[in-house]
Amino acid sequence: MRAKAIIAALAILLLSLPAGAANHKSFKKKEFQKQYRGVLVDYADGDFEGAVSTLVEIESDAVAEYGVKILNRMWKAKLGVLKDLMLEGGLEVLAPVTLLHEDTYVAYLDLDSPPLARHSRTMAADLVQFYSEQAESPEGQLMASGLMASLAGRFQEAYLDSAASELFALALEVDADNVAALQGLAGIYERRGEYERTVAYLEELVRIDPLEREGRLRLAVNLVRLDRQREAGETLRQLIDEPGGDWILSLAYQELARILTENGDLTSARSLLEEGTRRLPRDPSIPIQLAYLSDRDQSVNGETDLLLSLQRRVTAGGVSPRYLYSQIPKSALEDLRRALRLERDDRLLLLAGALDGRDRFEAAEAGS
């Protein structure tokens, strides 16, 4: 009964799609579905890049032959294949297929093909929302939330913030502990300058994952923006006291020194920055801040120190910690996607079995 309910729900989704305008050429639906099934076979066999490349090729060829009006018919043709596969393998076959269409969306972005990118983006979004609505087990719900957050992250990377925030929010409705969704929403609202909402999401993130270093750094930065320096300082000190040697540590030193400076404690700020230069000898940003500070209280020849620090910064090149902070936060999202790939691999056997079972069924139908 459960399988019939799922298929009935997908049938409603199929019927809700626009039919698309007629074309002077007849779309070879059966041939396209056969090609699409071949893509799914390759994907189920673990040829992920090959499957994406082939799907891009057959869809691009179809658009080149029939025009973009064919996209709706391609959409229905693919959903028809998936409907048959769910009869064989159940709902879980959709999880790896959703990731296939997410990867295809990224491929179309790289190829600068907006119509097909939108097509793949919408296909993936429809599949993941359908999967989420139908999944009942705790494992299925977690998978659905992860799939939504991963796709939302793709939207965020393409600066589709409205679509991203909506999908991140749906991911949290399914799994309130989805760290990647919390980080994604915090990034969107920080970029909008809505710091109270940013802090709310980051506080929840840190509560769920107290060891998430980027989340704690961003929380501290935004606490300062809300004049909550004491809490920010405590968080930054914790980051500094932990092992590390990356851009997060560099900014922790810089931000804590900034708080001390604004509070008039120039001696402690300078001592902290000097510690940072010893701990991160190749980081050119901390010496610049130290030189500015030294120039401010005139304790040393700050002008000479600042000039040397700026020269070293130019010579060192590379990407500054401030620039890395300005980018879309992805640490939790990257962890999530690694986990999703592992979950996908477990479900590929279901997809392969469904494809094989459907082939045997169609062969029997043809022979009868």
TACOR-V405562 format. One record per residue. RES is the residue in three letters. SS is DSSP state (a for helix, b for strand, c for the rest). OMEGA is omega in whole degrees, 0 to 359 (NA if undefined). Layout:
BEGIN
RES_SS_OMEGA / RES_SS_OMEGA
END
This chain:
BEGIN
MET_c_181 / ARG_a_180 / ALA_a_180 / LYS_a_179 / ALA_a_179 / ILE_a_181 / ILE_a_178 / ALA_a_179 / ALA_a_178 / LEU_a_178 / ALA_a_177 / ILE_a_178 / LEU_a_178 / LEU_a_182 / LEU_a_183 / SER_a_181 / LEU_c_176 / PRO_c_185 / ALA_c_182 / GLY_c_182 / ALA_c_177 / ALA_c_181 / ASN_c_182 / HIS_c_173 / LYS_c_180 / SER_c_179 / PHE_c_181 / LYS_c_186 / LYS_a_183 / LYS_a_180 / GLU_a_179 / PHE_a_180 / GLN_a_177 / LYS_a_178 / GLN_a_180 / TYR_a_176 / ARG_a_177 / GLY_a_176 / VAL_a_181 / LEU_a_177 / VAL_a_179 / ASP_a_181 / TYR_a_179 / ALA_a_178 / ASP_c_177 / GLY_c_178 / ASP_c_188 / PHE_a_180 / GLU_a_179 / GLY_a_179 / ALA_a_178 / VAL_a_181 / SER_a_180 / THR_a_179 / LEU_a_176 / VAL_a_182 / GLU_a_185 / ILE_a_179 / GLU_a_178 / SER_a_178 / ASP_a_180 / ALA_a_179 / VAL_a_179 / ALA_a_182 / GLU_a_188 / TYR_a_184 / GLY_c_186 / VAL_a_179 / LYS_a_180 / ILE_a_186 / LEU_a_180 / ASN_a_179 / ARG_a_174 / MET_a_180 / TRP_a_180 / LYS_a_180 / ALA_a_180 / LYS_a_178 / LEU_a_176 / GLY_a_177 / VAL_a_183 / LEU_a_176 / LYS_a_179 / ASP_a_181 / LEU_a_178 / MET_a_174 / LEU_a_181 / GLU_a_190 / GLY_a_180 / GLY_c_187 / LEU_c_189 / GLU_c_177 / VAL_a_182 / LEU_a_184 / ALA_a_178 / PRO_a_179 / VAL_a_177 / THR_a_178 / LEU_a_175 / LEU_a_183 / HIS_a_173 / GLU_a_178 / ASP_a_178 / THR_a_175 / TYR_a_179 / VAL_a_179 / ALA_a_179 / TYR_a_174 / LEU_a_179 / ASP_a_180 / LEU_c_181 / ASP_c_179 / SER_c_187 / PRO_a_182 / PRO_a_181 / LEU_a_175 / ALA_a_178 / ARG_a_179 / HIS_a_181 / SER_a_179 / ARG_a_181 / THR_a_178 / MET_a_180 / ALA_a_180 / ALA_a_178 / ASP_a_181 / LEU_a_184 / VAL_a_178 / GLN_a_176 / PHE_a_179 / TYR_a_181 / SER_a_181 / GLU_a_185 / GLN_a_183 / ALA_c_182 / GLU_c_182 / SER_c_176 / PRO_a_179 / GLU_a_179 / GLY_a_179 / GLN_a_178 / LEU_a_178 / MET_a_180 / ALA_a_179 / SER_a_178 / GLY_a_179 / LEU_a_179 / MET_a_180 / ALA_a_179 / SER_a_180 / LEU_a_177 / ALA_a_177 / GLY_a_176 / ARG_a_178 / PHE_a_180 / GLN_a_179 / GLU_a_179 / ALA_c_179 / TYR_c_173 / LEU_c_191 / ASP_a_181 / SER_a_179 / ALA_a_180 / ALA_a_182 / SER_a_179 / GLU_a_182 / LEU_a_174 / PHE_a_180 / ALA_a_177 / LEU_a_178 / ALA_a_179 / LEU_a_176 / GLU_a_180 / VAL_a_180 / ASP_c_183 / ALA_c_181 / ASP_c_180 / ASN_c_185 / VAL_a_181 / ALA_a_178 / ALA_a_177 / LEU_a_179 / GLN_a_180 / GLY_a_179 / LEU_a_177 / ALA_a_179 / GLY_a_179 / ILE_a_183 / TYR_a_175 / GLU_a_179 / ARG_a_177 / ARG_a_182 / GLY_c_178 / GLU_c_193 / TYR_a_178 / GLU_a_177 / ARG_a_177 / THR_a_182 / VAL_a_180 / ALA_a_179 / TYR_a_182 / LEU_a_177 / GLU_a_178 / GLU_a_178 / LEU_a_182 / VAL_a_176 / ARG_a_181 / ILE_a_183 / ASP_c_184 / PRO_c_182 / LEU_c_182 / GLU_c_191 / ARG_a_181 / GLU_a_178 / GLY_a_180 / ARG_a_177 / LEU_a_181 / ARG_a_176 / LEU_a_181 / ALA_a_180 / VAL_a_183 / ASN_a_172 / LEU_a_176 / VAL_a_180 / ARG_a_178 / LEU_c_180 / ASP_c_176 / ARG_c_187 / GLN_a_183 / ARG_a_179 / GLU_a_179 / ALA_a_181 / GLY_a_178 / GLU_a_180 / THR_a_179 / LEU_a_178 / ARG_a_177 / GLN_a_178 / LEU_a_181 / ILE_a_182 / ASP_a_180 / GLU_c_175 / PRO_c_178 / GLY_c_180 / GLY_c_186 / ASP_c_183 / TRP_a_178 / ILE_a_177 / LEU_a_179 / SER_a_181 / LEU_a_176 / ALA_a_176 / TYR_a_185 / GLN_a_182 / GLU_a_178 / LEU_a_177 / ALA_a_178 / ARG_a_178 / ILE_a_180 / LEU_a_180 / THR_a_180 / GLU_a_177 / ASN_c_177 / GLY_c_180 / ASP_c_185 / LEU_a_181 / THR_a_179 / SER_a_179 / ALA_a_180 / ARG_a_179 / SER_a_179 / LEU_a_181 / LEU_a_176 / GLU_a_175 / GLU_a_179 / GLY_a_179 / THR_a_178 / ARG_a_182 / ARG_a_180 / LEU_c_187 / PRO_c_181 / ARG_c_180 / ASP_c_183 / PRO_a_186 / SER_a_183 / ILE_a_178 / PRO_a_178 / ILE_a_178 / GLN_a_178 / LEU_a_179 / ALA_a_176 / TYR_a_181 / LEU_a_179 / SER_a_178 / ASP_a_183 / ARG_a_182 / ASP_a_173 / GLN_c_179 / SER_c_177 / VAL_c_177 / ASN_c_186 / GLY_a_182 / GLU_a_179 / THR_a_180 / ASP_a_181 / LEU_a_179 / LEU_a_179 / LEU_a_180 / SER_a_178 / LEU_a_178 / GLN_a_179 / ARG_a_180 / ARG_a_179 / VAL_a_182 / THR_a_183 / ALA_a_181 / GLY_c_179 / GLY_c_183 / VAL_c_183 / SER_c_175 / PRO_a_179 / ARG_a_179 / TYR_a_180 / LEU_a_178 / TYR_a_184 / SER_a_181 / GLN_c_178 / ILE_c_180 / PRO_c_187 / LYS_c_187 / SER_a_180 / ALA_a_180 / LEU_a_178 / GLU_a_176 / ASP_a_180 / LEU_a_183 / ARG_a_175 / ARG_a_179 / ALA_a_179 / LEU_a_179 / ARG_a_177 / LEU_a_178 / GLU_a_177 / ARG_a_183 / ASP_a_177 / ASP_a_184 / ARG_a_179 / LEU_a_177 / LEU_a_177 / LEU_a_179 / LEU_a_179 / ALA_a_179 / GLY_a_179 / ALA_a_178 / LEU_a_180 / ASP_a_179 / GLY_a_179 / ARG_a_177 / ASP_a_179 / ARG_a_179 / PHE_a_181 / GLU_a_178 / ALA_a_179 / ALA_a_178 / GLU_a_182 / ALA_a_182 / GLY_a_183 / SER_c_NA
END
